[in-house]
Amino acid sequence: MRELSGPTKKIIIAITASASFFHLYTAATGVLEPRLQRGFHLLFLVPLAFLLFPMTRRSPRDRIPWYDWFLAILSALPSLYIILDKDRLNERWEGATEVTTFQIVVGAIIVLTLIEAVRRSTAPALAMLIVLALVHLIFGHHLPGFLYHKKFSLDWVIETCYLLDDEGIYGSITGVSAVFVALFVIFGAFIHGLGLGQYFIDVACRLAGRTAGGPAKVAVISSAFFGTISGAASANVFATGTFSIPLMRRIGYRAQFAGAVEAAASTGGQLMPPIMGAAAFLMAQITQIPYITICKAALPAAVLYFLCIGTTVHYEALKRGLSSMDIIDVSPIKTLIRDFYLILPIVVLLALMVIGYSPFMGAFVGTLVTLGISFFSRSRWMTPLKILRALDMGGRNLVMIACACAGAGLIISVVVNTGLGLQFSNVVISYSGGYYLVAMIFIMVSAIILGMGLPTTAAYVLAVSVGGPTLIEMGGDVLSVHLFVFYFAIMACVTPPVALAAYAGASLAGTDPLRTGFEASRIAVAGYIIPYLFYFSKGILLKGSFQENVLALMSAAVGIYILVIGLQGWMLTRLNMVERAILVAGAIVIPFPILFSNLQSVPVGLALIASFYFLQRNKREKAATAQPKET
């Protein structure tokens, strides 16, 4: 992102702050009709992709070249037309009203400029997917096999991509970004300005900093808190990793392990309710399942994910005999109690959603509460300058999400209208032989591949639009299928060879990105197992009776604990390869009620843990008694 100064910086701040203010204004007075809300949303944010993000690595970063000003103005014209001519567009008949030459021109402009905006601000891979989708849409009638579709005219292509308000660039996916996601991004900017992120770190230091290997546990806890707000793994790594990684290295953790822990924990922040990043709002929109229901179902799995990471760093500390944090690095309890009011915006957000208000209203009221409680402390006052900075930060953070959602909406439109999604479903069902587990593996691979080069939001939407119907058709529950895809779209952040979160952690730790990625994927191994439990163990989603839910969660927790011990190779002493293999095999079997029911698997798992504990204790005692004889 460019670092500007002078009048140019003031112009950019005016645009970004105006974008944030528009969304707050419509939240207060009422959301505009779809075309207007989405038109203004992209009118502000697509041009900012050209003003804030350089064209190439060699392009100037301290000023905006004339051609980027030109592209910014050009990219604003199609949205401006949508706004000014919305009455005529609302009255036209889809597929019947003629598409004018002017509409074809401005439609082509928004498609082309959006591709470049996505390439700059979001990911080149997503821009390439948009290009491939358009090539398939225009030339697919020449392609063989399941890629074939009927020929579409240029008028129909422009109408589908640009003029409709239920699909394409200005469709429902952009609508979620323009209404729900925007408010939460702005809410995140305001609570960041309030200092809630640092408060989360201070609380994590107090909770776990004084235990063995404390800094790593601080990274886990603070990333769980902070990541649910930031919604981006890499951003979370840089926000909390600049503090946690040096502390981990200072007490003796390997640099590679420190970077991997931060990457795994930051990735999991997107799995932790109540916010869960932008993709969760899209899930609520697509599935028509209340957002609070999604949060409730996702909470146990998120806790299990962080249990895996926390247990891993604990046994790593015990294995290496690592110390805790210095007392000077831990905030006094009095300070934490005094600043406890900082979490009030989150409490208000949750309370409003629990009693039935929309996440949209919860985020708006939470923002107002943030402004109000800032005056409880003179050092935290949200002065006009701080408010302007928060509005600017919110607008800047929205650029990538808005471009990604608009691009994803365009791709989904192509997938649906060409029948590619249906053809993909037929292929998966055919190659899986009708076995649900095999189909899940196919969808897992596709979600991870998409997520490697795309933001989580775009990866989830694209993967679920292609693979979701397949699993649902084969008997999967709607919520479990969407959470399954959601998890693997996120796990791509720590899955080599790309692993964007691991790259960010490696850059802070000064280690090899690929090796850090492999270690991060091992630390976050529960993230590859938990999604399968959504289908095989309904209690993980709290969909059974109270007893079924408790047993499912207990068996999953026991299984994850055993898995961590097996992978770490340490309990009370070092485990040999046979012992580790037995533990890993047991950990994979215990959480899944296939060989054992959940009622049976819990005592089986506990018995396995107890037997290894006594074996390890005997081994340690023998080693202790044998040591004097050797000396």
LUMSESE-896432 format. One record per residue (C-alpha): residue in one letter; x, y, z. Coordinates in steps of 0.5 Angstrom, whole numbers, plus 500, padded with zeros to 3 digits. Layout:
% residues N
r,c1,c2,c3
a,X,Y,Z
...
END
This chain:
% residues 631
r,c1,c2,c3
m,500,500,500
r,503,507,498
e,505,512,504
l,503,519,501
s,504,526,504
g,502,533,503
p,495,534,499
t,495,527,496
k,494,524,503
k,489,529,505
i,485,527,498
i,486,520,500
i,484,520,507
a,477,524,505
i,475,519,500
t,477,513,505
a,473,517,511
s,467,518,506
a,467,511,505
s,466,509,512
f,462,515,514
f,457,513,508
h,456,506,511
l,455,509,518
y,450,514,516
t,446,509,512
a,446,504,518
a,443,510,522
t,438,512,517
g,437,506,513
v,440,502,508
l,439,504,501
e,436,500,496
p,441,495,493
r,443,498,487
l,444,505,491
q,448,501,497
r,452,497,492
g,453,503,487
f,456,508,493
h,460,502,496
l,464,500,490
l,464,508,487
f,468,509,493
l,472,503,494
v,474,500,487
p,478,507,485
l,482,507,492
a,485,500,489
f,488,504,484
l,490,510,489
l,493,506,494
f,496,500,491
p,502,501,486
m,501,497,479
t,508,494,480
r,513,493,485
r,517,499,481
s,512,503,481
p,512,510,486
r,510,509,493
d,510,516,495
r,506,519,490
i,500,517,485
p,502,517,478
w,497,520,473
y,495,513,470
d,493,511,476
w,489,517,477
f,486,516,470
l,484,509,472
a,481,511,479
i,476,516,475
l,475,511,470
s,473,505,475
a,468,510,478
l,464,511,472
p,460,505,472
s,458,505,479
l,456,513,478
y,452,510,472
i,448,505,476
i,447,510,482
l,444,516,477
d,440,511,472
k,438,506,478
d,430,508,476
r,431,506,469
l,435,500,471
n,430,498,476
e,424,498,471
r,428,494,465
w,426,487,464
e,432,482,465
g,433,478,458
a,428,482,455
t,430,490,455
e,435,491,450
v,442,493,452
t,445,499,450
t,451,501,447
f,453,505,453
q,451,500,458
i,456,495,454
v,462,500,454
v,461,502,462
g,460,494,463
a,466,493,460
i,470,498,463
i,468,496,470
v,470,488,469
l,476,490,466
t,478,495,472
l,475,491,477
i,480,485,474
e,486,490,475
a,483,493,482
v,483,485,485
r,490,484,482
r,493,490,486
s,489,490,492
t,487,483,493
a,491,477,490
p,493,476,483
a,490,469,483
l,483,472,484
a,484,476,478
m,487,470,474
l,480,466,476
i,476,472,474
v,479,472,467
l,479,465,466
a,471,465,468
l,470,470,463
v,474,466,458
h,470,460,459
l,463,464,459
i,465,467,452
f,468,461,449
g,466,455,453
h,461,453,447
h,468,451,443
l,470,447,449
p,469,439,450
g,466,435,456
f,464,438,462
l,467,445,460
y,462,446,454
h,456,450,455
k,451,454,450
k,453,460,446
f,452,467,450
s,451,474,446
l,456,480,448
d,449,483,451
w,447,478,455
v,455,477,458
i,454,485,460
e,447,484,463
t,449,478,467
c,456,481,470
y,454,489,470
l,446,490,470
l,443,485,475
d,442,486,482
d,442,479,484
e,448,476,481
g,455,479,478
i,459,485,480
y,453,488,484
g,450,482,486
s,448,479,493
i,455,478,495
t,457,485,494
g,451,487,498
v,453,483,504
s,460,487,503
a,456,493,503
v,452,492,509
f,454,487,514
v,462,487,513
a,463,494,512
l,460,496,519
f,464,490,522
v,470,493,519
i,469,500,521
f,467,497,528
g,474,494,528
a,478,500,526
f,474,504,532
i,476,499,537
h,483,498,535
g,483,506,536
l,480,505,543
g,486,500,544
l,482,494,545
g,487,490,541
q,493,492,546
y,488,490,552
f,487,483,549
i,495,482,549
d,495,485,556
v,490,480,559
a,493,474,555
c,500,476,558
r,496,476,565
l,493,469,564
a,498,465,561
g,505,469,561
r,507,467,568
t,507,459,566
a,512,455,562
g,513,458,555
g,508,463,557
p,510,468,551
a,507,462,546
k,501,462,550
v,500,469,550
a,500,469,542
v,495,463,542
i,490,467,547
s,491,474,544
s,491,472,537
a,484,468,538
f,481,475,541
f,484,479,536
g,483,475,530
t,476,475,530
i,476,482,530
s,481,483,524
g,479,477,520
a,485,476,516
a,491,472,518
s,496,475,515
a,494,482,519
n,493,478,525
v,500,476,525
f,503,483,524
a,499,486,529
t,500,481,535
g,507,477,532
t,511,483,533
f,510,483,540
s,510,475,541
i,515,472,537
p,521,476,540
l,518,474,547
m,518,467,545
r,525,467,542
r,527,471,548
i,526,465,553
g,528,460,548
y,523,457,543
r,526,456,536
a,525,462,531
q,521,457,526
f,517,455,532
a,515,462,534
g,513,464,527
a,509,458,526
v,505,458,533
e,504,466,531
a,501,463,524
a,497,458,526
a,494,462,532
s,493,468,527
t,489,463,522
g,485,461,528
g,482,468,529
q,478,467,523
l,475,461,526
m,473,464,533
p,466,467,534
p,463,472,535
i,466,476,528
m,469,470,525
g,472,475,519
a,468,477,513
a,466,470,511
a,461,468,516
f,457,474,514
l,457,471,507
m,455,464,510
a,449,467,514
q,447,471,507
i,448,464,503
t,445,459,508
q,439,464,511
i,441,461,517
p,441,466,523
y,448,469,524
i,448,468,532
t,446,460,530
i,453,460,526
c,457,463,532
k,454,458,537
a,455,452,532
a,462,454,531
l,464,456,538
p,466,449,540
a,470,447,534
a,474,454,535
v,476,452,542
l,478,445,540
y,483,448,535
f,486,453,540
l,486,447,545
c,491,444,540
i,495,450,539
g,496,451,546
t,497,444,548
t,502,444,543
v,506,450,545
h,506,447,553
y,509,441,551
e,514,444,547
a,516,448,553
l,516,442,558
k,520,438,553
r,525,444,552
g,525,446,559
l,523,453,557
s,521,459,562
s,516,464,563
m,515,471,562
d,519,476,566
i,514,480,571
i,516,487,568
d,512,484,562
v,506,483,565
s,501,488,566
p,498,489,574
i,491,486,575
k,489,493,578
t,490,496,571
l,487,490,567
i,481,491,572
r,481,498,571
d,481,498,563
f,475,492,563
y,470,497,561
l,474,496,554
i,471,490,552
l,464,493,553
p,463,494,545
i,464,487,544
v,459,485,550
v,454,490,547
l,455,487,540
l,454,480,543
a,448,482,547
l,444,485,541
m,445,479,537
v,443,474,542
i,436,478,543
g,435,478,536
y,438,484,533
s,442,483,526
p,449,483,526
f,449,490,522
m,445,493,528
g,450,490,533
a,456,493,529
f,453,500,529
v,451,500,536
g,458,497,538
t,461,503,534
l,457,508,538
v,459,505,545
t,466,505,543
l,466,512,542
g,462,513,548
i,466,509,553
s,473,512,550
f,471,518,554
f,472,514,561
s,479,515,560
r,483,522,558
s,488,518,554
r,483,514,550
w,479,520,548
m,476,519,541
t,478,526,539
p,476,528,532
l,483,527,529
k,482,520,532
i,475,519,529
l,478,521,523
r,484,516,523
a,479,510,525
l,474,512,519
d,481,512,514
m,483,506,517
g,476,503,516
g,476,505,509
r,483,502,507
n,481,496,510
l,475,495,506
v,478,496,499
m,481,489,499
i,474,486,501
a,470,490,497
c,474,488,491
a,474,481,493
c,467,480,494
a,465,484,487
g,470,479,484
a,467,473,487
g,460,475,485
l,462,475,478
i,466,468,478
i,460,465,482
s,455,468,476
v,459,465,471
v,459,458,475
v,452,458,476
n,450,460,469
t,454,456,465
g,452,450,469
l,460,449,471
g,458,448,478
l,453,442,477
q,458,439,472
f,463,439,478
s,458,436,482
n,457,430,477
v,464,429,477
v,466,429,484
i,460,424,485
s,462,420,480
y,469,419,482
s,467,419,489
g,463,413,488
g,458,415,492
y,462,415,498
y,461,421,502
l,468,421,506
v,471,421,499
a,467,427,496
m,469,431,503
i,476,430,501
f,475,432,494
i,472,438,496
m,477,439,502
v,483,439,497
s,479,444,492
a,478,449,498
i,485,449,500
i,488,450,493
l,483,456,492
g,485,459,499
m,492,458,498
g,492,464,493
l,486,468,495
p,483,472,501
t,479,467,506
t,472,471,504
a,473,469,496
a,476,462,497
y,470,460,502
v,465,463,497
l,468,460,491
a,469,453,494
v,462,453,497
s,459,455,491
v,462,449,487
g,463,444,492
g,457,445,497
p,452,443,493
t,455,436,492
l,456,435,499
i,449,437,500
e,446,433,495
m,450,427,498
g,446,428,504
g,450,433,508
d,447,438,513
v,447,445,510
l,451,448,516
s,456,443,517
v,457,443,509
h,459,451,509
l,463,450,516
f,467,444,513
v,469,449,507
f,470,455,511
y,475,451,515
f,479,449,509
a,479,456,506
i,482,458,512
m,487,453,513
a,490,454,507
c,493,460,510
v,498,455,514
t,498,450,508
p,504,449,504
p,507,451,499
v,503,458,499
a,501,459,507
l,500,466,507
a,500,467,514
a,506,462,515
y,510,467,510
a,508,473,515
g,510,469,521
a,517,467,518
s,518,474,516
l,518,477,523
a,522,471,526
g,527,471,520
t,526,464,518
d,525,460,512
p,517,461,510
l,516,454,507
r,519,450,513
t,515,455,518
g,509,453,514
f,510,446,515
e,511,447,522
a,505,451,522
s,500,446,519
r,503,441,524
i,501,445,530
a,494,447,527
v,493,440,525
a,486,440,529
g,484,444,523
y,484,439,518
i,481,434,523
i,475,438,526
p,471,439,520
y,470,432,518
l,467,432,525
f,462,436,523
y,459,431,519
f,461,424,523
s,459,428,530
k,453,432,530
g,455,434,537
i,461,438,535
l,456,443,532
l,451,443,539
k,446,439,535
g,444,433,539
s,442,433,546
f,446,435,552
q,449,429,553
e,451,427,546
n,454,434,545
v,458,434,552
l,460,427,550
a,462,429,543
l,466,435,545
m,469,431,551
s,472,425,546
a,474,431,541
a,478,434,546
v,481,427,549
g,483,426,542
i,486,432,540
y,490,432,547
i,493,425,545
l,494,427,538
v,498,433,540
i,502,428,545
g,504,423,539
l,506,429,534
q,510,432,540
g,513,426,542
w,513,428,549
m,509,427,555
l,514,426,561
t,520,424,557
r,521,423,550
l,517,418,546
n,519,413,541
m,516,412,534
v,512,406,536
e,509,410,542
r,508,416,538
a,505,412,532
i,500,408,537
l,498,415,540
v,497,418,533
a,492,412,531
g,488,412,537
a,487,420,536
i,484,419,529
v,480,414,532
i,477,416,538
p,473,423,536
f,470,419,530
p,464,415,533
i,465,409,528
l,469,404,532
f,467,407,538
s,461,411,540
n,462,417,544
l,460,414,550
q,465,409,549
s,471,413,546
v,472,418,552
p,474,412,557
v,478,409,552
g,482,415,551
l,483,417,558
a,485,409,559
l,490,410,553
i,493,417,556
a,493,414,563
s,497,408,561
f,502,412,557
y,503,417,563
f,505,411,568
l,509,408,562
q,513,415,562
r,513,416,569
n,516,409,570
k,521,410,564
r,523,417,568
e,524,414,574
k,529,408,571
a,533,414,568
a,533,418,574
t,536,411,578
a,540,409,573
q,544,416,572
p,548,415,578
k,551,409,576
e,553,411,570
t,557,417,573
END
